[in-house]
């Protein structure tokens, strides 16, 4: 059984993420967690959901499974994913969300002490779901109650962001919540920090009538047009559960996600008093991040996509006492380690707003080297991916003999004026090609040609 992808369980609610599956996952999660009792009390789970139409039924199903597995459950209703993670500190949690997927999808994401389950924990859940163990004895079923965690979460983000940048003092910000859970946190936090906020698509609606849930340059067309008259300092676009953030400048142009990452990474390194400040990111992230981090006096560690938490743990475990992981991120998704171990688009919005208030967005962008960047998907059946990637470890260095090669997370080639990364998609039948280079079109054309030929030969 292969339930988990790079961001929990996700899929169509009639074919994959059904109430039956949610019930079994809940029961399995409770039984798996029962090995860690605290003072003989039942293990406690917080359960939240985003605004999708199917969320209430799936949250009820996973709650029933958790109770039948012996866990006590606290239902916190419709919340952003980072708010659920915040509430899961010191206990466990399940977030019912499909993030930026279409409204016909939903999903389950599991947390322990504010952090997403790692691969080992997910494999244990998969085995328990496959075994379909019976519920615990009737006298050991858990109770359930309801609570409101949003006020405490919003206060925590507001207090955290207040330690960065400058007061907002009426800074004008446009926030596109995309009819998702950002509507319940981002405008309120920014206003508490002193901003003047105009919200687009600010009603929570699981049909996502304003735009598709994934914030892209195309789906954010209304926000970009709204900003184009220059009346706002910048804009923000969020996905369905508010763990992602996209930044749009005052002219309505989307700021590249790696530039946003580089701005935040450089800030956190400069703000740290650690002797060895570390930023954890992924192989597809731009070299502009390395440049800004090095300029600020820190270093970068890379880890495979979807494994930021593992990278943070590894950097802490392998480092010396002076090592501090000050920030961890992949494009659009940021972990503010000083706040907590979860991905948090609300905190990103708040911290970025304070940095913009201090320096202005253009001044923040100015030192970041924004070389041309492209991402291409090459079709590759799942059953060919392993053979293709093995062959590319030889074929790509042969195409670029001058490159330094790293095969730890796909095949990454350092080309002097840039880099190229080829890796298999973890969720779709594609091999992804990422490239950043002064002559990016030529690099992509040569790389894609090698990948396509290798896929064909593997058939």
C-alpha positions in Angstrom: 0.0 0.0 0.0 1.4 3.4 -1.0 -0.8 6.1 0.7 1.5 9.0 1.4 3.1 11.4 -1.2 5.4 14.3 -0.5 2.7 16.1 1.4 0.5 13.6 3.2 -2.4 11.7 1.6 -4.1 13.5 -1.2 -6.6 12.7 -4.0 -10.1 12.5 -5.3 -12.7 12.0 -2.5 -14.7 9.3 -4.4 -11.7 7.3 -5.5 -8.9 7.7 -3.0 -9.5 9.9 0.1 -12.9 8.5 1.0 -14.6 8.5 4.5 -13.7 4.8 4.7 -10.0 5.6 4.3 -10.2 8.5 6.7 -11.7 6.2 9.3 -9.0 3.6 8.8 -6.2 6.1 8.9 -7.6 7.6 12.1 -7.8 4.2 13.8 -4.3 3.3 12.6 -2.8 6.7 13.8 -4.4 6.2 17.2 -3.1 2.7 17.6 0.4 3.6 16.3 0.6 6.6 18.8 -0.7 4.5 21.7 2.9 3.1 22.2 3.8 6.5 23.7 1.3 7.0 26.6 1.7 9.9 28.9 0.9 9.2 32.6 -1.5 6.5 31.4 -3.7 9.1 29.7 -5.0 8.4 26.2 -3.0 10.0 23.4 -4.5 13.3 22.2 -5.1 14.4 18.6 -6.2 17.8 17.3 -8.3 17.5 14.2 -8.8 20.5 11.8 -9.9 21.0 8.2 -9.8 23.5 5.4 -12.9 24.9 3.7 -13.6 22.2 1.2 -17.2 20.9 1.0 -16.0 17.3 1.9 -14.0 18.4 4.9 -16.6 18.1 7.5 -17.5 14.5 6.6 -13.8 13.4 6.4 -12.9 15.2 9.6 -15.8 13.3 11.3 -14.6 10.0 9.8 -11.0 10.5 10.9 -12.3 11.6 14.4 -14.4 8.4 14.7 -11.3 6.3 13.7 -9.1 8.0 16.2 -11.7 7.5 19.0 -12.1 3.9 18.0 -8.4 3.5 18.3 -8.4 4.8 21.8 -7.4 8.4 21.3 -8.9 11.6 22.7 -9.8 14.1 20.0 -10.0 17.9 20.0 -11.9 19.2 17.0 -10.8 22.8 16.0 -12.9 23.3 12.9 -11.8 25.2 9.8 -8.3 26.5 10.3 -5.1 27.0 8.2 -2.8 24.1 8.2 -0.1 26.0 10.1 -2.7 26.8 12.8 -3.4 23.0 13.2 0.3 22.4 13.4 0.6 25.1 16.1 -2.2 23.4 18.0 -0.5 20.0 17.7 2.5 21.1 19.8 2.9 18.7 22.7 0.4 16.3 21.1 -0.6 15.0 17.7 -2.8 16.3 14.9 -4.6 15.5 11.7 -5.3 18.2 9.1 -8.0 17.4 6.5 -6.8 19.4 3.4 -5.8 19.0 -0.2 -3.9 22.3 -0.1 -3.9 23.7 -3.6 -5.6 20.8 -5.4 -9.0 21.2 -7.1 -12.2 21.1 -5.0 -13.0 17.5 -5.9 -9.9 16.4 -4.0 -9.1 16.3 -0.3 -6.4 14.8 1.9 -5.0 14.0 5.3 -1.8 15.4 6.8 -0.5 14.1 10.2 1.5 16.0 12.8 3.4 15.2 15.9 4.4 18.0 18.2 3.9 20.6 15.5 5.9 18.7 12.9 4.7 16.6 9.9 5.1 12.8 10.2 8.3 11.6 8.8 8.7 8.8 6.3 9.1 6.1 9.0 5.9 7.2 10.8 4.0 7.3 7.5 5.1 3.8 6.6 3.9 2.6 10.1 0.5 4.1 9.4 0.4 2.5 6.0 1.1 -0.9 7.4 -1.5 -0.5 10.1 -4.1 0.7 7.6 -3.4 -2.4 5.4 -3.7 -4.7 8.5 -7.2 -3.2 9.3 -6.9 -3.9 13.0 -10.1 -4.0 15.0 -11.1 -1.1 17.3 -9.8 -1.1 20.8 -12.1 -2.5 23.6 -15.3 -0.5 23.9 -14.4 0.8 27.3 -11.2 2.3 25.9 -12.7 4.4 23.1 -11.6 8.0 23.3 -13.7 11.1 24.0 -14.0 14.2 21.7 -14.5 17.9 22.4 -14.3 21.1 20.4 -11.9 24.1 20.8 -11.0 27.3 19.1 -7.3 27.5 18.4 -7.2 30.4 15.9 -7.0 33.3 18.4 -3.9 31.8 20.1 -2.3 31.0 16.7 -2.9 34.5 15.4 -1.4 36.0 18.6 1.7 33.8 18.3 2.3 34.8 14.7 1.8 38.5 15.4 4.2 38.4 18.4 6.8 36.4 16.3 6.6 38.8 13.4 7.0 41.8 15.6 10.6 40.8 16.3 11.5 41.3 12.6 11.6 44.4 10.4 9.7 47.5 11.2 6.2 48.5 12.3 3.7 48.5 9.4 2.2 51.9 10.3 -0.6 51.8 7.7 1.4 49.9 5.0 -1.1 49.1 2.2 -1.3 45.4 1.4 -3.6 43.5 -0.9 -4.2 39.9 0.2 -5.8 37.3 -2.1 -7.0 34.5 0.2 -8.3 32.5 -2.8 -11.5 31.5 -0.8 -9.2 29.5 1.4 -8.1 29.4 5.0 -5.8 32.4 4.7 -9.0 34.5 5.0 -9.2 33.5 8.6 -5.7 34.5 9.6 -3.7 36.7 7.2 -5.8 39.9 7.1 -6.3 39.8 10.9 -2.6 39.3 11.6 -1.5 42.1 9.2 -4.1 44.5 10.6 -2.9 43.7 14.2 0.6 44.6 13.0 -0.7 47.9 11.8 -1.3 47.4 8.0 -4.1 48.6 5.9 -5.4 45.5 4.2 -7.7 44.9 1.3 -8.8 41.3 0.9 -9.7 39.6 -2.3 -11.6 36.3 -2.4 -11.9 36.6 1.4 -15.0 34.4 1.9 -14.2 30.7 2.8 -15.8 28.6 0.0 -14.9 25.1 -0.8 -15.9 25.5 -4.4 -13.1 28.2 -4.8 -15.3 30.4 -7.0 -12.9 33.3 -7.1 -10.0 31.5 -8.6 -8.3 28.1 -8.6 -6.7 27.3 -5.2 -3.2 27.1 -6.5 -1.7 30.6 -6.6 0.0 31.1 -9.9 0.7 34.1 -12.2 -2.4 33.1 -14.2 -4.7 32.4 -11.3 -3.7 35.6 -9.5 -4.6 37.8 -12.6 -7.2 39.7 -10.6 -4.8 40.5 -7.8 -2.2 41.5 -10.3 -4.6 43.8 -12.0 -5.8 45.3 -8.7 -2.2 46.1 -7.8 -1.2 47.5 -11.1 -2.3 51.1 -10.3 0.4 51.3 -7.6 -1.8 52.1 -4.6 -0.4 49.2 -2.6 3.1 48.3 -1.3 2.7 44.7 -2.5 0.3 41.8 -2.6 0.0 38.3 -1.3 -1.6 35.2 -2.8 -2.3 32.0 -0.8 -3.5 28.5 -1.4 -6.4 26.6 0.1 -4.8 25.9 3.5 -2.5 28.9 3.8 0.8 27.0 4.0 1.9 28.6 0.6 2.5 32.2 -0.2 3.1 34.1 -3.4 4.3 37.7 -3.4 3.3 40.2 -6.1 5.0 43.6 -6.4 3.3 47.0 -6.5 3.2 46.9 -10.4 1.3 43.6 -10.4 4.3 41.3 -11.3 4.9 38.1 -9.4 8.2 38.1 -7.5 10.0 34.8 -8.2 9.6 32.3 -5.4 13.3 31.8 -5.1 13.9 35.6 -4.7 11.3 35.6 -1.8 13.2 32.6 -0.3 16.5 34.4 -0.7 15.2 37.5 1.0 13.9 35.6 4.0 17.0 33.4 4.2 19.4 36.3 4.1 17.4 38.2 6.8 17.3 35.2 9.2 21.1 34.6 8.8 21.8 38.3 9.5 19.4 38.3 12.5 21.0 35.2 14.1 23.8 35.5 16.6 24.8 31.8 16.1 28.4 31.1 15.0 27.1 28.7 12.3 23.7 29.8 11.0 22.3 27.3 8.5 19.5 27.5 5.9 17.9 24.2 4.7 16.5 24.1 1.2 15.9 21.8 -1.7 17.9 20.9 -4.8 15.5 22.8 -7.1 16.1 26.0 -5.3 18.1 28.8 -6.9 21.8 29.5 -6.4 20.6 33.1 -5.5 19.8 31.6 -2.1 23.3 30.4 -1.6 24.7 33.8 -2.6 22.5 35.8 -0.2 23.1 33.3 2.7 26.9 33.4 2.1 26.9 37.2 1.9 25.1 37.3 5.3 27.6 34.9 6.8 25.7 31.6 6.8 25.7 28.3 4.8 23.1 26.3 2.9 22.3 22.6 3.3 20.1 20.9 0.7 17.6 18.0 1.2 15.2 16.2 -1.2 11.8 17.8 -1.9 9.2 17.2 0.7 11.8 16.5 3.4 12.6 19.9 5.0 11.9 18.5 8.4 14.4 15.7 7.9 17.0 18.3 6.7 16.5 20.5 9.8 16.9 17.4 12.0 20.0 16.3 10.2 21.6 19.7 10.3 21.0 19.9 14.0 22.2 16.3 14.6 25.3 16.6 12.5 26.3 20.1 13.6 28.2 21.3 16.6 26.8 23.4 19.5 27.3 26.6 17.5 25.0 25.4 14.6 21.5 26.9 14.4 19.0 26.2 11.6 17.6 29.7 11.2 15.2 29.0 8.3 14.1 26.1 6.1 12.2 26.4 2.8 11.5 25.2 -0.6 9.8 27.4 -3.2 6.5 28.9 -1.8 6.8 26.9 1.5 8.7 28.3 4.5 9.5 27.0 7.9 10.2 29.8 10.4 12.2 27.8 12.9 12.0 30.5 15.5 8.2 30.1 15.5 7.8 26.4 15.1 8.7 23.3 12.9 5.8 23.7 10.5 5.4 25.3 7.0 3.6 28.6 7.5 2.4 31.0 4.8 0.7 33.2 7.4 4.0 33.8 9.2 5.7 34.4 5.9 3.2 37.1 5.0 3.7 38.8 8.4 7.5 38.7 8.4 7.7 39.9 4.8 5.4 42.7 5.5 7.6 43.9 8.3 10.7 43.6 6.1 9.0 45.6 3.4 8.0 48.3 5.9 11.6 48.5 7.0 13.3 48.6 3.6 10.8 48.5 0.7 10.3 45.6 -1.6 12.5 46.8 -4.4 15.4 47.4 -2.0 15.0 43.9 -0.6 15.1 42.5 -4.2 17.9 44.6 -5.5 20.9 42.6 -4.2 19.4 39.3 -5.3 20.8 38.0 -8.6 17.8 36.9 -10.6 19.1 34.8 -13.5 16.7 33.3 -16.0 14.9 30.3 -14.6 12.8 27.6 -16.3 11.0 24.4 -15.2 9.9 21.8 -17.7 8.1 18.5 -17.2 9.0 15.5 -19.4 6.5 12.7 -19.6 7.9 9.5 -18.1 5.8 6.5 -16.9 6.3 5.7 -13.2 7.7 2.2 -14.0 10.5 3.7 -16.0 11.6 6.4 -13.6 14.2 4.4 -11.7 15.9 3.2 -14.9 15.8 6.6 -16.5 17.4 8.4 -13.5 20.1 5.7 -13.3 20.9 6.3 -17.0 20.9 10.1 -16.6 23.6 9.9 -14.0 25.9 9.0 -17.0 24.1 10.7 -19.9 23.8 14.2 -18.5 27.5 14.5 -17.4 28.4 13.3 -20.9 26.3 16.1 -22.4 27.9 18.7 -20.0 31.4 17.4 -19.4 32.5 20.7 -17.8 29.9 20.5 -15.0 30.3 19.5 -11.4 27.8 16.7 -10.7 25.8 15.9 -7.6 23.5 12.8 -7.7 22.2 12.9 -4.1 18.8 14.3 -5.0 18.3 13.6 -8.7 21.1 14.8 -11.1 22.2 18.3 -10.4 24.9 19.9 -12.6 26.8 23.1 -11.6 27.6 24.9 -14.8 29.5 28.0 -13.7 27.0 30.5 -14.9 24.1 28.5 -13.4 22.9 25.0 -12.8 20.4 22.3 -14.0 18.6 19.7 -11.9 16.7 16.6 -13.2 14.6 14.6 -10.8 11.6 12.3 -10.9 8.2 13.7 -9.8 7.0 12.0 -6.7 3.3 12.4 -7.6 2.9 12.5 -11.4 4.3 10.5 -14.4 7.0 13.1 -15.2 10.7 13.8 -14.9 11.2 17.4 -13.9 13.9 19.6 -15.4 14.9 22.8 -13.5 17.4 25.2 -14.8 18.9 28.6 -13.9 21.5 30.0 -16.3 22.4 33.1 -18.2 21.6 31.1 -21.4 18.7 29.1 -19.9 17.0 28.2 -23.1 20.0 26.5 -24.6 20.7 24.6 -21.3 17.0 23.5 -21.1 16.9 22.4 -24.8 20.1 20.3 -24.4 18.9 18.8 -21.1 15.4 18.0 -22.3 16.8 16.3 -25.4 18.9 14.0 -23.3 16.0 13.2 -20.9 13.5 12.5 -23.8 16.0 10.2 -25.5 16.7 8.4 -22.2 13.0 7.9 -21.5 12.5 6.5 -25.0 15.5 4.1 -24.6 14.0 2.9 -21.3 10.8 1.9 -23.0 
